[in-house]
Amino acid sequence: MATKGFSGASISMICKAAGCPASSLYWHFSSKENLFAEVVHWKADFFFGQFRANENDKPLPEGSIEDLAEQVGRSLQDDPLFLRFLLLLGLERKDMPEEVRDVIFEVRNSARLWWQSLLERQFSNLGPTVAKLVAEEYAEFGRSLIDGAFFAWDFGDGPDLRKVFRQFIALLAALNEKIAAEKKAGSAGASYTGSSS
């Protein structure tokens, strides 16, 4: 599916690549859509599981920014097939069943929530309300930045993803300082306390 697309990958192609008869595949999976959902959930659990403190925790970012940059960059660059798979199939979304689109959106939403958790922690010095508002606003930007950087890196002319991650966090650190200065000056971080930015 990562090379042929969802529509272009038939069950017979998948079985040939796996070296098993179609009857074996259907013993484990009810359909191509079900196979897709299981594979994507398995890979997503593996990817996000790298950031859990232990197996029962939610996939929240743990460790320093340097540690996270290393983990995220290494995970995506050492095993690029998963993100490539999701992004390419996302571009094909009009031609795929709703069940498959739902799985892609679910996994991408998990990524956005991961970013949101990271950013809330990064802006926690501003208080929970401001940290939550900033995190909600910039989580999508963070996810989109990594998507674009990954495409460039995978194409062959993009930077190391660890560097992109660290640069993004450096920009957010500057934003943190700006909001903190505004709060200290009495404007209470006006952009993030209820007024639309």
N, C-alpha and C positions, 0 to 999 in steps of 0.2 A: 504493500500500500504506500510505503514511503517513496518508492520509485515509480509506480504506475498510477498512483492516486487511488482513491477509494473506489470510484466507478470502474477504473481500468483494471483493478486487481480482482480476478475471478477466484472462486473457491478452488477450481482446478489448478490455477497458477500457485495459489497458496499451498495446496497439498503437495504439489510437485516440489516446491522449494523446501517444504518441511519434510519431504520423504515419507509421507503417510497417505493412506487412501482417504477419500472423502468421508467414508463411513466412520473412520476414527475421529476426524474433525467434528462431525456432527454428533458423535457420542459425547463430546465435551462442550460443544457450543451449538446453540440452537440455530444460529444464522451467522452470516458475515458481520452483521451489525453487532451481534452479541460477542463475537470474537474480537472485534475492534474495541468494544467497550471494556472487555476484560483486560486486553493488552494495555490500553491506555491507563486504566485505573492502576494496574500493577506497576507500570513505569512511573506514574505520578506518585504513588505511595513510596516507591523506592527513592525517587528524587527528593521529595519533601522530607522523607524519613531521615535523610542525612543531616537535617537541621534540628531534629528532636533531641532533647536532653535524654529521654529514654523512650522506650517503645510505646508507652501509654500516653505520652504527651501529644498535644497538637503540634503541627509542623510550624513552630514559631522560630524566628531567627535567634540563634544563641551565639554568644561570643563577640569579639571585637569586630570592628568594620574590616580590619585587615584579614581577620580569620574568615569572615563571611565572603569577602571579595575573593579570597583564595578558594573557598569551598564552591561558591557559585561558578566562578570561572573554570575551575578544574572540572566540575560536574558537567557543565555544558560543552566544554571543549574536548574532554576525554570521551564523552558519549553523546555526540551531537545528534544522533538519529532521532531521539525522542522529540526535541524541540523542532527540528527540521520537519518531522512527521506532522506535528500539530500545526505548524505555520503553513505548510504546503496544503494540508487538507483543509485548513481554514479558508484558503483562497479558493478552494473547490466547493465551498459549502452549499452553493445553489443546487448542485447536482447530487447532493447526498441526502439520505433519509434524516428525518428530524431526530431520531434516536442518536445518530452519530453526531449531529450538530450539538445536541444537548450535552454529550460527553465532553466535546471540545470546550464548550462554554463553561462547563463545570470545572474542568481542570484549569482553565485560564482564570476563572474567578478565584480559585485557590491561590494562584500566583499573585493576584491582586491583593488578596487578604494577607498573604505573607509579606508583601511590600508594606501594606498598611501597618502591620504589627511592628515591622522594623522601624518605620518612620515615627510611629507613636513613641517608641523607645528613644529614638534620637532626639525628639523634641520634648521629652518628658520634663525638662527643666523649666518649660514655659507653663506648666500646669496641665492637667488632664484635658480640659476643654479645648485649649489652643492646640495641644499636641494631636488630639483626635481630628480637629478640623484640617490642620496642615496635612496630616497623614492621609485623610480621605481625598484631599485635593491632588496630592502628588504621587499617590500609589499607582494610579493609572499611567502617569508619566514615566515612572520608574520601570514599570512592566513594558511599556512601549519602547523605551530607550533600549532595554536589553533585547527586545525583539529585533529592532533595527540594527543594533550592533552585531547581533548574532548573524543576521542575513549578510552583513558586510564581511564579517569574519569568515563565514562559511563560503562566501563567494571568493575569498582569497585576498581582499584588499582592505580588510577592516582590522582594527586594533585588538589586542588581547582583551578579552571580556573582563578580566580582573581589573585592568586599568580603567575601563569605562565605568565599572561599578564604583571604584574609588573616586573617580572624577565627579560622578553624580553626587556621592556623599559629601565631597568637599564643597560643591555648590550649595547643597542643603545646609551644611554647617554655616556657610556665609548667610544664608537666609535665617537660620536660627539666631545668629548674632544680631541681624537687622531687627528681627521681631523683638528680641530681648531688649535691644536699645530703645525701641519704640515704647515698650512697656515701661521701661525705667523712666523715659521722658514724660510718661503720663498718657500716651495715646493707647495704651493697653493692647497693642497689637491689633489695631482697628481692622486690618484686613482679615483677621481670623477670629473675630469674636462675635460674629453674627451678620456683619455687613457683607454683601457680596463683593468678591474681588474681581 
